[in-house]
Amino acid sequence: MQERVKRNFILQQGFEEPAPAICPRQYSALHFQPRTVLLWILADRSHDESRA
């Protein structure tokens, strides 16, 4: 993904201008929680379907 897109995403989240060396790591960290929540939701749905 282009660095410009990552930088804009970080800025839209209310963070300060990221240093170029930190930008990919910060971008990845900001996406960690939504991915984790999605996995929990999918696991719960799968568990509910197996009980039915």
Phi and psi restraints in degrees (value plus and minus 20) as a CYANA .aco file:
   2 GLN   PHI     -87.8   -47.8
   2 GLN   PSI     121.3   161.3
   3 GLU   PHI     -80.3   -40.3
   3 GLU   PSI     -52.7   -12.7
   4 ARG   PHI     -82.8   -42.8
   4 ARG   PSI     -60.4   -20.4
   5 VAL   PHI     -86.1   -46.1
   5 VAL   PSI     -63.9   -23.9
   6 LYS   PHI     -81.9   -41.9
   6 LYS   PSI     -64.6   -24.6
   7 ARG   PHI     -80.2   -40.2
   7 ARG   PSI     -65.5   -25.5
   8 ASN   PHI     -83.0   -43.0
   8 ASN   PSI     -60.3   -20.3
   9 PHE   PHI     -81.2   -41.2
   9 PHE   PSI     -65.4   -25.4
  10 ILE   PHI     -80.9   -40.9
  10 ILE   PSI     -63.9   -23.9
  11 LEU   PHI     -85.5   -45.5
  11 LEU   PSI     -57.4   -17.4
  12 GLN   PHI     -86.6   -46.6
  12 GLN   PSI     -43.8    -3.8
  13 GLN   PHI    -101.0   -61.0
  13 GLN   PSI     -23.1    16.9
  14 GLY   PHI      75.8   115.8
  14 GLY   PSI      -9.8    30.2
  15 PHE   PHI    -109.0   -69.0
  15 PHE   PSI     142.7   182.7
  16 GLU   PHI     -92.4   -52.4
  16 GLU   PSI     149.4   189.4
  17 GLU   PHI     -74.4   -34.4
  17 GLU   PSI     100.1   140.1
  18 PRO   PHI     -98.2   -58.2
  18 PRO   PSI     126.8   166.8
  19 ALA   PHI     -89.4   -49.4
  19 ALA   PSI     123.9   163.9
  20 PRO   PHI     -74.8   -34.8
  20 PRO   PSI     -54.9   -14.9
  21 ALA   PHI     -93.0   -53.0
  21 ALA   PSI     -45.7    -5.7
  22 ILE   PHI    -113.8   -73.8
  22 ILE   PSI     -41.9    -1.9
  23 CYS   PHI     -70.1   -30.1
  23 CYS   PSI     -72.2   -32.2
  24 PRO   PHI     -82.0   -42.0
  24 PRO   PSI     -58.0   -18.0
  25 ARG   PHI     -89.1   -49.1
  25 ARG   PSI     -61.8   -21.8
  26 GLN   PHI     -87.3   -47.3
  26 GLN   PSI     -60.1   -20.1
  27 TYR   PHI     -80.5   -40.5
  27 TYR   PSI     -65.8   -25.8
  28 SER   PHI     -82.5   -42.5
  28 SER   PSI     -61.7   -21.7
  29 ALA   PHI     -83.8   -43.8
  29 ALA   PSI     -57.8   -17.8
  30 LEU   PHI     -88.5   -48.5
  30 LEU   PSI     -42.7    -2.7
  31 HIS   PHI    -113.0   -73.0
  31 HIS   PSI     -27.4    12.6
  32 PHE   PHI     -84.6   -44.6
  32 PHE   PSI     -70.7   -30.7
  33 GLN   PHI     -82.8   -42.8
  33 GLN   PSI     -67.7   -27.7
  34 PRO   PHI     -79.2   -39.2
  34 PRO   PSI     -56.3   -16.3
  35 ARG   PHI     -86.1   -46.1
  35 ARG   PSI     -61.2   -21.2
  36 THR   PHI     -84.8   -44.8
  36 THR   PSI     -64.2   -24.2
  37 VAL   PHI     -82.3   -42.3
  37 VAL   PSI     -61.8   -21.8
  38 LEU   PHI     -79.8   -39.8
  38 LEU   PSI     -63.5   -23.5
  39 LEU   PHI     -82.5   -42.5
  39 LEU   PSI     -60.6   -20.6
  40 TRP   PHI     -84.5   -44.5
  40 TRP   PSI     -60.7   -20.7
  41 ILE   PHI     -84.3   -44.3
  41 ILE   PSI     -65.6   -25.6
  42 LEU   PHI     -84.4   -44.4
  42 LEU   PSI     -59.6   -19.6
  43 ALA   PHI     -84.7   -44.7
  43 ALA   PSI     -61.4   -21.4
  44 ASP   PHI     -84.5   -44.5
  44 ASP   PSI     -63.3   -23.3
  45 ARG   PHI     -83.5   -43.5
  45 ARG   PSI     -61.4   -21.4
  46 SER   PHI     -83.9   -43.9
  46 SER   PSI     -61.0   -21.0
  47 HIS   PHI     -84.4   -44.4
  47 HIS   PSI     -62.5   -22.5
  48 ASP   PHI     -83.7   -43.7
  48 ASP   PSI     -59.9   -19.9
  49 GLU   PHI     -87.8   -47.8
  49 GLU   PSI     -53.8   -13.8
  50 SER   PHI     -93.0   -53.0
  50 SER   PSI     -42.9    -2.9
  51 ARG   PHI    -102.6   -62.6
  51 ARG   PSI     -39.6     0.4
